[in-house]
């Protein structure tokens, strides 16, 4: 069985909360034996490197940027979704990892 791996970018305004959440997601992936490259950043970072990711997740506070991020992501076939609000509030890395994996399968 091939090892599962995923590259995710979690986007927020300044990268602070996304860094925290990214660490939780990495820990969850490690526990499951999944290779996860989790990047935290702002939308500017995404614009320059969209093709590097399998999935883009937007934190709830930047939901207004969804159209712009989706427009950047589409040519690279990168699905974009808002981070589940409950998972975000609880900094639930397991739930966010599940969300990213499900999104990557689409």
C-alpha positions in Angstrom: 0.0 0.0 0.0 1.4 3.4 -1.0 2.0 5.8 1.8 -0.5 8.6 1.9 0.8 12.1 1.5 -0.8 15.5 1.1 0.3 19.1 0.7 -2.1 21.6 2.3 -2.0 25.4 2.7 -4.0 27.0 5.4 -4.7 30.6 4.7 -5.4 33.3 7.1 -4.7 37.0 7.4 -1.2 37.0 8.8 -0.3 33.4 9.3 -0.5 33.3 13.2 -3.5 31.1 13.7 -2.9 29.1 10.6 0.6 28.2 11.9 -1.0 26.9 15.1 -3.6 25.0 13.3 -1.0 23.7 10.8 1.0 22.2 13.7 -2.1 20.4 15.0 -2.8 19.0 11.5 0.8 17.8 11.2 0.7 16.1 14.6 -2.6 14.3 13.6 -1.0 13.2 10.3 2.1 11.9 12.0 0.0 9.8 14.4 -1.7 8.2 11.4 1.5 7.7 9.4 0.5 10.2 6.7 3.1 12.4 5.2 1.6 15.9 5.4 3.3 19.1 4.3 1.2 21.8 5.9 1.9 25.4 5.0 0.5 28.3 6.8 0.3 31.7 5.1 -1.5 34.6 3.7 -3.2 34.7 0.3 -0.2 36.5 -1.2 1.9 33.3 -0.5 -0.7 31.2 -2.2 -0.8 33.4 -5.3 2.9 32.7 -6.0 2.9 29.0 -5.2 -0.7 27.7 -5.8 0.6 24.8 -8.0 2.6 23.4 -5.0 -0.5 22.4 -3.1 -3.1 19.6 -3.2 -5.6 21.5 -1.2 -6.2 25.1 0.0 -8.1 25.7 3.2 -9.3 29.2 4.2 -9.8 30.1 7.9 -13.2 31.5 8.7 -12.0 35.0 9.2 -10.8 35.2 5.6 -13.9 33.7 4.0 -14.4 36.9 2.0 -11.3 36.0 0.0 -12.8 32.7 -1.2 -13.6 33.9 -4.7 -10.2 35.3 -5.2 -8.4 32.2 -3.8 -10.6 29.9 -5.9 -9.8 32.0 -9.0 -6.1 31.6 -8.3 -6.5 27.8 -7.5 -8.6 26.7 -10.5 -5.9 26.7 -13.2 -3.9 24.4 -10.9 -6.8 22.2 -10.0 -6.4 22.9 -6.3 -9.7 22.6 -4.4 -10.6 25.4 -2.0 -12.8 25.1 1.1 -13.4 26.9 4.3 -11.9 25.2 7.4 -14.7 23.7 9.4 -15.6 26.4 11.9 -15.9 24.0 14.9 -12.6 22.4 14.1 -11.0 25.8 13.7 -12.4 27.0 17.1 -11.2 23.9 18.8 -7.9 23.8 16.8 -8.9 20.2 16.0 -6.0 18.9 13.8 -7.7 15.5 13.3 -10.9 17.0 11.9 -9.1 19.5 9.7 -6.8 16.7 8.4 -9.9 14.6 7.6 -11.4 17.6 5.8 -8.2 18.1 3.7 -8.0 14.4 2.8 -11.6 14.3 1.7 -11.2 17.5 -0.4 -8.0 16.1 -2.0 -10.0 13.0 -3.2 -12.6 15.1 -5.1 
